[in-house]
Amino acid sequence: VFQSPGMSNGGPALMVWSFVACSFCTVIIAWVMADICAAYPSAGSVYHWTAQIVPEKWAPLASYICGWWNFLGNTAGDA
């Protein structure tokens, strides 16, 4: 743990402030997702929201791409 690039390059200050910055960005993303969820309530999740937000011409392709990215992200997170 202490041989990580953060400790060898920046020390504890870098690790603390990068944690704070990443946490702030994560909260911003959560707020945006919550706003979209409130505006377009659906059990379909992100691919369904994508279909409702993008122009109708691009909805199938955008939903397909978003669905696969969501699946790959969840799979990588579970690995």
C-alpha positions in Angstrom: 0.0 0.0 0.0 2.7 2.5 0.9 4.7 1.7 -2.3 1.9 3.2 -4.4 2.6 6.1 -6.9 0.7 8.5 -4.7 3.0 7.9 -1.7 6.2 8.0 -3.7 5.3 11.0 -5.8 3.2 13.2 -3.7 2.8 11.8 -0.2 -0.1 11.9 2.1 -1.2 15.4 1.0 -1.6 14.3 -2.6 -3.6 11.2 -1.6 -5.9 13.2 0.7 -6.6 15.9 -1.8 -7.1 13.5 -4.8 -9.6 11.6 -2.6 -11.4 14.8 -1.9 -11.4 15.8 -5.6 -12.6 12.4 -6.8 -15.3 12.3 -4.1 -16.6 15.7 -5.2 -16.7 14.6 -8.9 -18.5 11.5 -7.9 -21.1 13.5 -6.0 -21.7 15.7 -9.0 -22.2 12.7 -11.2 -24.7 11.3 -8.7 -26.6 14.5 -8.6 -26.9 14.6 -12.4 -28.0 10.9 -12.5 -30.6 11.6 -9.8 -31.9 14.6 -11.8 -32.3 12.5 -14.9 -33.9 9.8 -13.0 -36.4 12.2 -11.5 -37.2 13.7 -14.9 -37.5 10.4 -16.7 -38.7 7.8 -14.1 -38.2 4.3 -15.6 -37.0 0.9 -14.6 -34.9 0.7 -17.8 -32.1 2.8 -16.3 -29.4 4.5 -18.4 -30.2 3.1 -21.8 -33.8 4.1 -21.5 -32.9 7.6 -20.3 -30.5 7.8 -23.3 -33.4 7.0 -25.7 -35.5 9.7 -24.2 -32.8 12.4 -24.2 -31.1 12.1 -27.6 -32.8 12.9 -30.9 -35.2 10.2 -32.1 -33.0 9.4 -35.1 -30.0 8.4 -32.8 -32.0 6.8 -30.0 -31.5 3.2 -31.0 -27.8 3.5 -31.6 -27.2 5.7 -28.5 -29.2 3.3 -26.3 -27.3 0.3 -27.6 -23.9 1.9 -27.0 -25.0 3.1 -23.6 -26.3 -0.3 -22.6 -23.1 -2.0 -23.5 -20.9 0.5 -21.8 -23.1 0.1 -18.7 -22.8 -3.7 -18.9 -19.0 -3.5 -19.4 -18.6 -1.1 -16.5 -20.7 -3.2 -14.2 -18.8 -6.3 -15.3 -15.4 -4.6 -14.7 -16.5 -3.3 -11.4 -17.6 -6.8 -10.3 -14.3 -8.5 -11.5 
